[in-house]
């Protein structure tokens, strides 16, 4: 499990310490929290959908209830 949004993007990009795809393979699914520090889950989802080889990666989104704006991600 990754701790923040920026680290998630680094992992999916294969940057830095995640460069070895044998040790850090691309996931088959992503479980994403909308309330991540630094880079939000919404930003990560938009980023994933904008990368051709990740665009069809299944993403499940979880978050604590409370904010209506979280219910309609575009």
PDB file of N, CA, C and O in Angstrom:
ATOM      1  N   UNK A   1       0.837  -1.165   0.000  1.00  0.00           N
ATOM      2  CA  UNK A   1       0.000   0.000   0.000  1.00  0.00           C
ATOM      3  C   UNK A   1       0.894   1.244   0.000  1.00  0.00           C
ATOM      4  O   UNK A   1       1.884   1.318   0.728  1.00  0.00           O
ATOM      5  N   UNK A   2       0.526   2.194  -0.816  1.00  0.00           N
ATOM      6  CA  UNK A   2       1.309   3.423  -0.913  1.00  0.00           C
ATOM      7  C   UNK A   2       0.691   4.501  -0.031  1.00  0.00           C
ATOM      8  O   UNK A   2      -0.515   4.495   0.218  1.00  0.00           O
ATOM      9  N   UNK A   3       1.524   5.424   0.439  1.00  0.00           N
ATOM     10  CA  UNK A   3       1.081   6.377   1.437  1.00  0.00           C
ATOM     11  C   UNK A   3       0.531   7.695   0.934  1.00  0.00           C
ATOM     12  O   UNK A   3      -0.226   8.348   1.653  1.00  0.00           O
ATOM     13  N   UNK A   4       0.879   8.108  -0.262  1.00  0.00           N
ATOM     14  CA  UNK A   4       0.368   9.395  -0.735  1.00  0.00           C
ATOM     15  C   UNK A   4       0.176   9.353  -2.240  1.00  0.00           C
ATOM     16  O   UNK A   4       0.668   8.455  -2.925  1.00  0.00           O
ATOM     17  N   UNK A   5      -0.552  10.347  -2.740  1.00  0.00           N
ATOM     18  CA  UNK A   5      -0.856  10.392  -4.161  1.00  0.00           C
ATOM     19  C   UNK A   5       0.370  10.480  -5.048  1.00  0.00           C
ATOM     20  O   UNK A   5       0.435   9.829  -6.091  1.00  0.00           O
ATOM     21  N   UNK A   6       1.344  11.283  -4.639  1.00  0.00           N
ATOM     22  CA  UNK A   6       2.559  11.429  -5.442  1.00  0.00           C
ATOM     23  C   UNK A   6       3.301  10.100  -5.547  1.00  0.00           C
ATOM     24  O   UNK A   6       3.843   9.775  -6.604  1.00  0.00           O
ATOM     25  N   UNK A   7       3.330   9.345  -4.478  1.00  0.00           N
ATOM     26  CA  UNK A   7       3.998   8.037  -4.479  1.00  0.00           C
ATOM     27  C   UNK A   7       3.254   7.054  -5.387  1.00  0.00           C
ATOM     28  O   UNK A   7       3.875   6.214  -6.038  1.00  0.00           O
ATOM     29  N   UNK A   8       1.935   7.160  -5.427  1.00  0.00           N
ATOM     30  CA  UNK A   8       1.134   6.311  -6.317  1.00  0.00           C
ATOM     31  C   UNK A   8       1.478   6.578  -7.775  1.00  0.00           C
ATOM     32  O   UNK A   8       1.648   5.641  -8.556  1.00  0.00           O
ATOM     33  N   UNK A   9       1.581   7.835  -8.141  1.00  0.00           N
ATOM     34  CA  UNK A   9       1.947   8.186  -9.517  1.00  0.00           C
ATOM     35  C   UNK A   9       3.361   7.713  -9.837  1.00  0.00           C
ATOM     36  O   UNK A   9       3.613   7.211 -10.933  1.00  0.00           O
ATOM     37  N   UNK A  10       4.280   7.868  -8.894  1.00  0.00           N
ATOM     38  CA  UNK A  10       5.646   7.362  -9.103  1.00  0.00           C
ATOM     39  C   UNK A  10       5.631   5.857  -9.347  1.00  0.00           C
ATOM     40  O   UNK A  10       6.315   5.365 -10.245  1.00  0.00           O
ATOM     41  N   UNK A  11       4.855   5.127  -8.552  1.00  0.00           N
ATOM     42  CA  UNK A  11       4.772   3.673  -8.719  1.00  0.00           C
ATOM     43  C   UNK A  11       4.235   3.327 -10.105  1.00  0.00           C
ATOM     44  O   UNK A  11       4.845   2.544 -10.834  1.00  0.00           O
ATOM     45  N   UNK A  12       3.095   3.912 -10.466  1.00  0.00           N
ATOM     46  CA  UNK A  12       2.486   3.588 -11.750  1.00  0.00           C
ATOM     47  C   UNK A  12       3.347   4.032 -12.932  1.00  0.00           C
ATOM     48  O   UNK A  12       3.276   3.447 -14.013  1.00  0.00           O
ATOM     49  N   UNK A  13       4.157   5.062 -12.721  1.00  0.00           N
ATOM     50  CA  UNK A  13       5.062   5.548 -13.765  1.00  0.00           C
ATOM     51  C   UNK A  13       6.359   4.753 -13.832  1.00  0.00           C
ATOM     52  O   UNK A  13       7.075   4.814 -14.831  1.00  0.00           O
ATOM     53  N   UNK A  14       6.664   4.008 -12.774  1.00  0.00           N
ATOM     54  CA  UNK A  14       7.933   3.288 -12.710  1.00  0.00           C
ATOM     55  C   UNK A  14       9.104   4.216 -12.462  1.00  0.00           C
ATOM     56  O   UNK A  14      10.204   3.981 -12.961  1.00  0.00           O
ATOM     57  N   UNK A  15       8.874   5.275 -11.692  1.00  0.00           N
ATOM     58  CA  UNK A  15       9.926   6.257 -11.409  1.00  0.00           C
ATOM     59  C   UNK A  15      10.643   5.957 -10.101  1.00  0.00           C
ATOM     60  O   UNK A  15      10.102   5.322  -9.195  1.00  0.00           O
ATOM     61  N   UNK A  16      11.890   6.442 -10.038  1.00  0.00           N
ATOM     62  CA  UNK A  16      12.649   6.352  -8.784  1.00  0.00           C
ATOM     63  C   UNK A  16      12.798   4.936  -8.280  1.00  0.00           C
ATOM     64  O   UNK A  16      13.205   4.043  -9.023  1.00  0.00           O
ATOM     65  N   UNK A  17      12.475   4.732  -7.037  1.00  0.00           N
ATOM     66  CA  UNK A  17      12.656   3.411  -6.422  1.00  0.00           C
ATOM     67  C   UNK A  17      11.725   2.351  -7.007  1.00  0.00           C
ATOM     68  O   UNK A  17      11.894   1.163  -6.734  1.00  0.00           O
ATOM     69  N   UNK A  18      10.739   2.772  -7.812  1.00  0.00           N
ATOM     70  CA  UNK A  18       9.797   1.838  -8.432  1.00  0.00           C
ATOM     71  C   UNK A  18      10.173   1.472  -9.869  1.00  0.00           C
ATOM     72  O   UNK A  18       9.358   0.897 -10.590  1.00  0.00           O
ATOM     73  N   UNK A  19      11.378   1.793 -10.286  1.00  0.00           N
ATOM     74  CA  UNK A  19      11.805   1.579 -11.671  1.00  0.00           C
ATOM     75  C   UNK A  19      11.923   0.100 -12.049  1.00  0.00           C
ATOM     76  O   UNK A  19      11.755  -0.244 -13.219  1.00  0.00           O
ATOM     77  N   UNK A  20      12.201  -0.763 -11.106  1.00  0.00           N
ATOM     78  CA  UNK A  20      12.360  -2.200 -11.385  1.00  0.00           C
ATOM     79  C   UNK A  20      10.979  -2.854 -11.456  1.00  0.00           C
ATOM     80  O   UNK A  20      10.365  -3.133 -10.426  1.00  0.00           O
ATOM     81  N   UNK A  21      10.495  -3.096 -12.679  1.00  0.00           N
ATOM     82  CA  UNK A  21       9.162  -3.676 -12.860  1.00  0.00           C
ATOM     83  C   UNK A  21       9.079  -5.140 -12.439  1.00  0.00           C
ATOM     84  O   UNK A  21       7.977  -5.669 -12.298  1.00  0.00           O
ATOM     85  N   UNK A  22      10.204  -5.804 -12.235  1.00  0.00           N
ATOM     86  CA  UNK A  22      10.154  -7.163 -11.687  1.00  0.00           C
ATOM     87  C   UNK A  22       9.813  -7.099 -10.207  1.00  0.00           C
ATOM     88  O   UNK A  22       9.042  -7.914  -9.700  1.00  0.00           O
ATOM     89  N   UNK A  23      10.388  -6.133  -9.526  1.00  0.00           N
ATOM     90  CA  UNK A  23      10.118  -5.959  -8.095  1.00  0.00           C
ATOM     91  C   UNK A  23       8.809  -5.205  -7.857  1.00  0.00           C
ATOM     92  O   UNK A  23       8.105  -5.475  -6.885  1.00  0.00           O
ATOM     93  N   UNK A  24       8.483  -4.260  -8.744  1.00  0.00           N
ATOM     94  CA  UNK A  24       7.290  -3.424  -8.614  1.00  0.00           C
ATOM     95  C   UNK A  24       6.468  -3.488  -9.902  1.00  0.00           C
ATOM     96  O   UNK A  24       6.436  -2.522 -10.665  1.00  0.00           O
ATOM     97  N   UNK A  25       5.802  -4.624 -10.147  1.00  0.00           N
ATOM     98  CA  UNK A  25       5.034  -4.768 -11.390  1.00  0.00           C
ATOM     99  C   UNK A  25       3.809  -3.855 -11.402  1.00  0.00           C
ATOM    100  O   UNK A  25       3.320  -3.438 -10.352  1.00  0.00           O
ATOM    101  N   UNK A  26       3.323  -3.554 -12.602  1.00  0.00           N
ATOM    102  CA  UNK A  26       2.082  -2.794 -12.710  1.00  0.00           C
ATOM    103  C   UNK A  26       0.944  -3.608 -12.111  1.00  0.00           C
ATOM    104  O   UNK A  26       0.890  -4.823 -12.301  1.00  0.00           O
ATOM    105  N   UNK A  27       0.051  -2.968 -11.402  1.00  0.00           N
ATOM    106  CA  UNK A  27      -1.071  -3.705 -10.809  1.00  0.00           C
ATOM    107  C   UNK A  27      -2.107  -4.081 -11.866  1.00  0.00           C
ATOM    108  O   UNK A  27      -2.148  -3.494 -12.947  1.00  0.00           O
ATOM    109  N   UNK A  28      -2.933  -5.055 -11.541  1.00  0.00           N
ATOM    110  CA  UNK A  28      -4.044  -5.421 -12.417  1.00  0.00           C
ATOM    111  C   UNK A  28      -5.290  -4.619 -12.064  1.00  0.00           C
ATOM    112  O   UNK A  28      -6.204  -4.493 -12.879  1.00  0.00           O
ATOM    113  N   UNK A  29      -5.325  -4.078 -10.850  1.00  0.00           N
ATOM    114  CA  UNK A  29      -6.425  -3.251 -10.348  1.00  0.00           C
ATOM    115  C   UNK A  29      -5.845  -2.218  -9.382  1.00  0.00           C
ATOM    116  O   UNK A  29      -4.767  -2.414  -8.820  1.00  0.00           O
ATOM    117  N   UNK A  30      -6.572  -1.123  -9.198  1.00  0.00           N
ATOM    118  CA  UNK A  30      -6.159  -0.100  -8.242  1.00  0.00           C
ATOM    119  C   UNK A  30      -7.333   0.178  -7.303  1.00  0.00           C
ATOM    120  O   UNK A  30      -8.464   0.370  -7.747  1.00  0.00           O
ATOM    121  N   UNK A  31      -7.051   0.196  -6.014  1.00  0.00           N
ATOM    122  CA  UNK A  31      -8.006   0.599  -4.993  1.00  0.00           C
ATOM    123  C   UNK A  31      -7.552   1.978  -4.537  1.00  0.00           C
ATOM    124  O   UNK A  31      -6.467   2.116  -3.970  1.00  0.00           O
ATOM    125  N   UNK A  32      -8.361   2.989  -4.775  1.00  0.00           N
ATOM    126  CA  UNK A  32      -7.932   4.368  -4.620  1.00  0.00           C
ATOM    127  C   UNK A  32      -8.798   5.109  -3.610  1.00  0.00           C
ATOM    128  O   UNK A  32     -10.026   5.045  -3.672  1.00  0.00           O
ATOM    129  N   UNK A  33      -8.161   5.806  -2.691  1.00  0.00           N
ATOM    130  CA  UNK A  33      -8.854   6.656  -1.728  1.00  0.00           C
ATOM    131  C   UNK A  33      -8.868   8.081  -2.286  1.00  0.00           C
ATOM    132  O   UNK A  33      -7.838   8.575  -2.743  1.00  0.00           O
ATOM    133  N   UNK A  34     -10.001   8.728  -2.253  1.00  0.00           N
ATOM    134  CA  UNK A  34     -10.076  10.104  -2.752  1.00  0.00           C
ATOM    135  C   UNK A  34      -9.305  11.074  -1.869  1.00  0.00           C
ATOM    136  O   UNK A  34      -8.843  12.111  -2.347  1.00  0.00           O
ATOM    137  N   UNK A  35      -9.163  10.755  -0.602  1.00  0.00           N
ATOM    138  CA  UNK A  35      -8.561  11.676   0.370  1.00  0.00           C
ATOM    139  C   UNK A  35      -7.094  11.348   0.632  1.00  0.00           C
ATOM    140  O   UNK A  35      -6.731  10.993   1.753  1.00  0.00           O
ATOM    141  N   UNK A  36      -6.262  11.461  -0.377  1.00  0.00           N
ATOM    142  CA  UNK A  36      -4.832  11.221  -0.220  1.00  0.00           C
ATOM    143  C   UNK A  36      -4.105  12.548  -0.030  1.00  0.00           C
ATOM    144  O   UNK A  36      -4.532  13.575  -0.559  1.00  0.00           O
ATOM    145  N   UNK A  37      -3.007  12.528   0.724  1.00  0.00           N
ATOM    146  CA  UNK A  37      -2.237  13.765   0.887  1.00  0.00           C
ATOM    147  C   UNK A  37      -1.438  14.106  -0.381  1.00  0.00           C
ATOM    148  O   UNK A  37      -1.086  13.221  -1.160  1.00  0.00           O
ATOM    149  N   UNK A  38      -1.171  15.352  -0.565  1.00  0.00           N
ATOM    150  CA  UNK A  38      -0.358  15.927  -1.647  1.00  0.00           C
ATOM    151  C   UNK A  38      -1.066  15.900  -2.998  1.00  0.00           C
ATOM    152  O   UNK A  38      -1.316  16.959  -3.574  1.00  0.00           O
ATOM    153  N   UNK A  39      -1.389  14.738  -3.507  1.00  0.00           N
ATOM    154  CA  UNK A  39      -2.115  14.601  -4.778  1.00  0.00           C
ATOM    155  C   UNK A  39      -3.381  13.813  -4.469  1.00  0.00           C
ATOM    156  O   UNK A  39      -3.300  12.698  -3.956  1.00  0.00           O
ATOM    157  N   UNK A  40      -4.539  14.370  -4.770  1.00  0.00           N
ATOM    158  CA  UNK A  40      -5.803  13.718  -4.408  1.00  0.00           C
ATOM    159  C   UNK A  40      -6.092  12.497  -5.282  1.00  0.00           C
ATOM    160  O   UNK A  40      -5.518  12.332  -6.358  1.00  0.00           O
ATOM    161  N   UNK A  41      -6.978  11.662  -4.801  1.00  0.00           N
ATOM    162  CA  UNK A  41      -7.399  10.503  -5.566  1.00  0.00           C
ATOM    163  C   UNK A  41      -8.032  10.882  -6.892  1.00  0.00           C
ATOM    164  O   UNK A  41      -7.864  10.178  -7.888  1.00  0.00           O
ATOM    165  N   UNK A  42      -8.758  11.988  -6.911  1.00  0.00           N
ATOM    166  CA  UNK A  42      -9.367  12.466  -8.157  1.00  0.00           C
ATOM    167  C   UNK A  42      -8.279  12.824  -9.162  1.00  0.00           C
ATOM    168  O   UNK A  42      -8.396  12.492 -10.341  1.00  0.00           O
ATOM    169  N   UNK A  43      -7.237  13.489  -8.717  1.00  0.00           N
ATOM    170  CA  UNK A  43      -6.125  13.842  -9.614  1.00  0.00           C
ATOM    171  C   UNK A  43      -5.433  12.589 -10.136  1.00  0.00           C
ATOM    172  O   UNK A  43      -5.057  12.527 -11.306  1.00  0.00           O
ATOM    173  N   UNK A  44      -5.265  11.598  -9.277  1.00  0.00           N
ATOM    174  CA  UNK A  44      -4.636  10.349  -9.712  1.00  0.00           C
ATOM    175  C   UNK A  44      -5.508   9.645 -10.745  1.00  0.00           C
ATOM    176  O   UNK A  44      -5.000   9.161 -11.756  1.00  0.00           O
ATOM    177  N   UNK A  45      -6.806   9.584 -10.503  1.00  0.00           N
ATOM    178  CA  UNK A  45      -7.712   8.948 -11.460  1.00  0.00           C
ATOM    179  C   UNK A  45      -7.654   9.654 -12.809  1.00  0.00           C
ATOM    180  O   UNK A  45      -7.587   8.996 -13.847  1.00  0.00           O
ATOM    181  N   UNK A  46      -7.680  10.965 -12.808  1.00  0.00           N
ATOM    182  CA  UNK A  46      -7.569  11.708 -14.072  1.00  0.00           C
ATOM    183  C   UNK A  46      -6.233  11.419 -14.758  1.00  0.00           C
ATOM    184  O   UNK A  46      -6.177  11.266 -15.978  1.00  0.00           O
ATOM    185  N   UNK A  47      -5.164  11.344 -13.973  1.00  0.00           N
ATOM    186  CA  UNK A  47      -3.841  11.049 -14.523  1.00  0.00           C
ATOM    187  C   UNK A  47      -3.834   9.653 -15.146  1.00  0.00           C
ATOM    188  O   UNK A  47      -3.359   9.476 -16.268  1.00  0.00           O
ATOM    189  N   UNK A  48      -4.362   8.659 -14.420  1.00  0.00           N
ATOM    190  CA  UNK A  48      -4.416   7.280 -14.930  1.00  0.00           C
ATOM    191  C   UNK A  48      -5.171   7.239 -16.258  1.00  0.00           C
ATOM    192  O   UNK A  48      -4.707   6.617 -17.214  1.00  0.00           O
ATOM    193  N   UNK A  49      -6.311   7.887 -16.325  1.00  0.00           N
ATOM    194  CA  UNK A  49      -7.133   7.851 -17.544  1.00  0.00           C
ATOM    195  C   UNK A  49      -6.466   8.587 -18.708  1.00  0.00           C
ATOM    196  O   UNK A  49      -6.833   8.371 -19.863  1.00  0.00           O
ATOM    197  N   UNK A  50      -5.508   9.437 -18.422  1.00  0.00           N
ATOM    198  CA  UNK A  50      -4.807  10.166 -19.471  1.00  0.00           C
ATOM    199  C   UNK A  50      -3.563   9.482 -19.996  1.00  0.00           C
ATOM    200  O   UNK A  50      -2.940   9.977 -20.934  1.00  0.00           O
ATOM    201  N   UNK A  51      -3.187   8.353 -19.411  1.00  0.00           N
ATOM    202  CA  UNK A  51      -2.009   7.599 -19.838  1.00  0.00           C
ATOM    203  C   UNK A  51      -2.508   6.403 -20.665  1.00  0.00           C
ATOM    204  O   UNK A  51      -3.173   5.522 -20.120  1.00  0.00           O
ATOM    205  N   UNK A  52      -2.204   6.357 -21.951  1.00  0.00           N
ATOM    206  CA  UNK A  52      -2.774   5.317 -22.816  1.00  0.00           C
ATOM    207  C   UNK A  52      -2.658   3.882 -22.286  1.00  0.00           C
ATOM    208  O   UNK A  52      -3.639   3.141 -22.333  1.00  0.00           O
ATOM    209  N   UNK A  53      -1.498   3.474 -21.788  1.00  0.00           N
ATOM    210  CA  UNK A  53      -1.360   2.080 -21.351  1.00  0.00           C
ATOM    211  C   UNK A  53      -1.992   1.819 -19.977  1.00  0.00           C
ATOM    212  O   UNK A  53      -2.049   0.670 -19.536  1.00  0.00           O
ATOM    213  N   UNK A  54      -2.462   2.865 -19.300  1.00  0.00           N
ATOM    214  CA  UNK A  54      -3.149   2.700 -18.012  1.00  0.00           C
ATOM    215  C   UNK A  54      -4.636   3.033 -18.086  1.00  0.00           C
ATOM    216  O   UNK A  54      -5.378   2.766 -17.141  1.00  0.00           O
ATOM    217  N   UNK A  55      -5.069   3.606 -19.186  1.00  0.00           N
ATOM    218  CA  UNK A  55      -6.428   4.143 -19.295  1.00  0.00           C
ATOM    219  C   UNK A  55      -7.528   3.121 -19.011  1.00  0.00           C
ATOM    220  O   UNK A  55      -8.602   3.495 -18.541  1.00  0.00           O
ATOM    221  N   UNK A  56      -7.284   1.855 -19.284  1.00  0.00           N
ATOM    222  CA  UNK A  56      -8.311   0.838 -19.046  1.00  0.00           C
ATOM    223  C   UNK A  56      -8.073   0.064 -17.745  1.00  0.00           C
ATOM    224  O   UNK A  56      -8.775  -0.910 -17.471  1.00  0.00           O
ATOM    225  N   UNK A  57      -7.101   0.483 -16.953  1.00  0.00           N
ATOM    226  CA  UNK A  57      -6.816  -0.148 -15.671  1.00  0.00           C
ATOM    227  C   UNK A  57      -8.033   0.008 -14.756  1.00  0.00           C
ATOM    228  O   UNK A  57      -8.470   1.133 -14.511  1.00  0.00           O
ATOM    229  N   UNK A  58      -8.592  -1.099 -14.244  1.00  0.00           N
ATOM    230  CA  UNK A  58      -9.744  -0.989 -13.350  1.00  0.00           C
ATOM    231  C   UNK A  58      -9.364  -0.270 -12.049  1.00  0.00           C
ATOM    232  O   UNK A  58      -8.379  -0.616 -11.396  1.00  0.00           O
ATOM    233  N   UNK A  59     -10.167   0.738 -11.690  1.00  0.00           N
ATOM    234  CA  UNK A  59      -9.934   1.516 -10.475  1.00  0.00           C
ATOM    235  C   UNK A  59     -11.206   1.517  -9.644  1.00  0.00           C
ATOM    236  O   UNK A  59     -12.267   1.916 -10.125  1.00  0.00           O
ATOM    237  N   UNK A  60     -11.104   1.073  -8.398  1.00  0.00           N
ATOM    238  CA  UNK A  60     -12.201   1.163  -7.436  1.00  0.00           C
ATOM    239  C   UNK A  60     -11.871   2.313  -6.497  1.00  0.00           C
ATOM    240  O   UNK A  60     -10.745   2.425  -6.012  1.00  0.00           O
ATOM    241  N   UNK A  61     -12.856   3.163  -6.244  1.00  0.00           N
ATOM    242  CA  UNK A  61     -12.627   4.345  -5.427  1.00  0.00           C
ATOM    243  C   UNK A  61     -13.392   4.225  -4.118  1.00  0.00           C
ATOM    244  O   UNK A  61     -14.576   3.888  -4.095  1.00  0.00           O
ATOM    245  N   UNK A  62     -12.690   4.506  -3.035  1.00  0.00           N
ATOM    246  CA  UNK A  62     -13.283   4.513  -1.697  1.00  0.00           C
ATOM    247  C   UNK A  62     -13.021   5.862  -1.059  1.00  0.00           C
ATOM    248  O   UNK A  62     -12.029   6.526  -1.361  1.00  0.00           O
ATOM    249  N   UNK A  63     -13.915   6.258  -0.177  1.00  0.00           N
ATOM    250  CA  UNK A  63     -13.686   7.471   0.581  1.00  0.00           C
ATOM    251  C   UNK A  63     -14.679   7.527   1.723  1.00  0.00           C
ATOM    252  O   UNK A  63     -15.725   6.879   1.683  1.00  0.00           O
ATOM    253  N   UNK A  64     -14.350   8.298   2.729  1.00  0.00           N
ATOM    254  CA  UNK A  64     -15.269   8.506   3.830  1.00  0.00           C
ATOM    255  C   UNK A  64     -16.419   9.379   3.333  1.00  0.00           C
ATOM    256  O   UNK A  64     -16.208  10.278   2.519  1.00  0.00           O
ATOM    257  N   UNK A  65     -17.635   9.119   3.819  1.00  0.00           N
ATOM    258  CA  UNK A  65     -18.762   9.941   3.385  1.00  0.00           C
ATOM    259  C   UNK A  65     -18.648  11.359   3.933  1.00  0.00           C
ATOM    260  O   UNK A  65     -17.922  11.614   4.895  1.00  0.00           O
ATOM    261  N   UNK A  66     -19.367  12.258   3.312  1.00  0.00           N
ATOM    262  CA  UNK A  66     -19.399  13.587   3.881  1.00  0.00           C
ATOM    263  C   UNK A  66     -19.462  14.721   2.887  1.00  0.00           C
ATOM    264  O   UNK A  66     -20.204  15.677   3.115  1.00  0.00           O
ATOM    265  N   UNK A  67     -18.729  14.666   1.803  1.00  0.00           N
ATOM    266  CA  UNK A  67     -18.715  15.784   0.873  1.00  0.00           C
ATOM    267  C   UNK A  67     -19.405  15.399  -0.428  1.00  0.00           C
ATOM    268  O   UNK A  67     -18.987  14.462  -1.108  1.00  0.00           O
ATOM    269  N   UNK A  68     -20.457  16.121  -0.770  1.00  0.00           N
ATOM    270  CA  UNK A  68     -21.206  15.829  -1.989  1.00  0.00           C
ATOM    271  C   UNK A  68     -20.369  15.968  -3.238  1.00  0.00           C
ATOM    272  O   UNK A  68     -20.588  15.255  -4.217  1.00  0.00           O
ATOM    273  N   UNK A  69     -19.389  16.900  -3.216  1.00  0.00           N
ATOM    274  CA  UNK A  69     -18.560  17.104  -4.414  1.00  0.00           C
ATOM    275  C   UNK A  69     -17.784  15.844  -4.775  1.00  0.00           C
ATOM    276  O   UNK A  69     -17.389  15.687  -5.930  1.00  0.00           O
ATOM    277  N   UNK A  70     -17.553  14.941  -3.825  1.00  0.00           N
ATOM    278  CA  UNK A  70     -16.823  13.700  -4.098  1.00  0.00           C
ATOM    279  C   UNK A  70     -17.669  12.696  -4.875  1.00  0.00           C
ATOM    280  O   UNK A  70     -17.133  11.730  -5.417  1.00  0.00           O
ATOM    281  N   UNK A  71     -18.975  12.908  -4.937  1.00  0.00           N
ATOM    282  CA  UNK A  71     -19.852  11.945  -5.582  1.00  0.00           C
ATOM    283  C   UNK A  71     -19.905  12.072  -7.094  1.00  0.00           C
ATOM    284  O   UNK A  71     -20.375  11.156  -7.769  1.00  0.00           O
ATOM    285  N   UNK A  72     -19.435  13.186  -7.641  1.00  0.00           N
ATOM    286  CA  UNK A  72     -19.477  13.358  -9.091  1.00  0.00           C
ATOM    287  C   UNK A  72     -18.103  13.763  -9.618  1.00  0.00           C
ATOM    288  O   UNK A  72     -17.798  14.947  -9.758  1.00  0.00           O
ATOM    289  N   UNK A  73     -17.290  12.762  -9.904  1.00  0.00           N
ATOM    290  CA  UNK A  73     -15.955  12.979 -10.447  1.00  0.00           C
ATOM    291  C   UNK A  73     -16.051  12.972 -11.955  1.00  0.00           C
ATOM    292  O   UNK A  73     -16.606  12.044 -12.543  1.00  0.00           O
ATOM    293  N   UNK A  74     -15.509  14.009 -12.587  1.00  0.00           N
ATOM    294  CA  UNK A  74     -15.561  14.078 -14.053  1.00  0.00           C
ATOM    295  C   UNK A  74     -14.174  14.023 -14.617  1.00  0.00           C
ATOM    296  O   UNK A  74     -14.000  14.067 -15.835  1.00  0.00           O
TER     297      UNK A  74
END
